[in-house]
Amino acid sequence: MGTVAEELIQQGMQQGIQQGMQQGMQQGQEQGLRQAILDLLAIRFDLVSPQLSSRLQQIKSLDTLRQLLREAAVVDKATSFQQFLANLE
């Protein structure tokens, strides 16, 4: 058995590892959704722009990114998507 200090250090390390893993998973989901949005817009409308990619990088909410992916799938033209994205601000 370790001392109380050692146990606290071990517990803190475990919490740090767990938080790091959760952050990594969140960031992975964000990046996957961003890429799916960009791919879908490229396929549907031949829309590829650094400005769009940059704007998507600023969005950290998974719910918002999911909403944008759904919108990218159903809009009838690229400008509609761009307007939807602009209205999020």
C-alpha positions in Angstrom: 0.0 0.0 0.0 1.2 3.5 -0.9 1.0 6.6 1.2 -2.0 8.9 0.9 0.1 11.3 -1.2 1.0 8.5 -3.6 -2.6 7.4 -3.9 -3.7 11.0 -4.6 -1.0 11.3 -7.3 -2.1 8.1 -8.9 -5.7 9.2 -8.8 -4.8 12.5 -10.3 -2.8 10.8 -13.1 -5.7 8.5 -13.9 -8.1 11.4 -14.1 -5.7 13.3 -16.3 -5.5 10.3 -18.7 -9.2 9.9 -18.8 -9.8 13.6 -19.5 -7.2 13.5 -22.2 -8.8 10.5 -23.8 -12.3 12.1 -23.7 -10.9 15.3 -25.3 -9.2 13.3 -28.0 -12.4 11.4 -28.8 -14.3 14.7 -28.9 -11.8 16.3 -31.2 -11.8 13.2 -33.4 -15.6 13.4 -33.7 -15.4 17.1 -34.5 -12.8 16.5 -37.2 -14.7 13.6 -38.7 -17.9 15.7 -38.9 -16.0 18.6 -40.5 -14.5 16.3 -43.1 -17.9 14.7 -43.8 -19.4 18.2 -44.4 -16.6 19.2 -46.7 -16.7 15.9 -48.6 -20.5 16.1 -49.0 -20.4 19.7 -50.3 -17.5 18.8 -52.7 -19.5 15.9 -54.1 -22.8 17.7 -54.3 -21.8 21.2 -55.4 -18.1 21.0 -56.2 -17.8 23.4 -53.3 -14.3 23.5 -51.9 -12.9 26.6 -50.3 -10.3 27.4 -47.6 -12.7 29.9 -46.1 -15.4 27.3 -45.6 -12.9 24.9 -44.1 -11.6 27.6 -41.8 -15.1 28.5 -40.7 -15.9 24.9 -39.9 -12.7 24.6 -37.8 -14.0 27.4 -35.5 -17.1 25.3 -34.6 -16.5 23.1 -31.6 -20.1 22.0 -30.9 -20.9 18.4 -32.0 -24.6 19.3 -32.2 -23.9 22.2 -34.5 -21.6 20.2 -36.7 -24.2 17.4 -36.9 -26.8 20.1 -37.8 -24.5 21.4 -40.6 -24.0 17.9 -41.9 -27.7 17.3 -42.2 -28.1 20.7 -43.9 -25.4 19.9 -46.4 -27.2 16.7 -47.2 -30.6 18.4 -48.0 -30.0 21.9 -49.3 -30.7 22.4 -53.0 -27.7 24.7 -53.7 -24.4 25.7 -52.2 -25.4 29.2 -51.5 -28.2 27.9 -49.3 -25.7 26.1 -47.2 -23.4 29.1 -47.0 -26.4 31.2 -45.9 -27.3 28.7 -43.2 -23.7 28.7 -42.0 -23.6 32.5 -41.9 -26.8 32.6 -39.8 -25.2 30.5 -37.1 -23.0 33.4 -36.1 
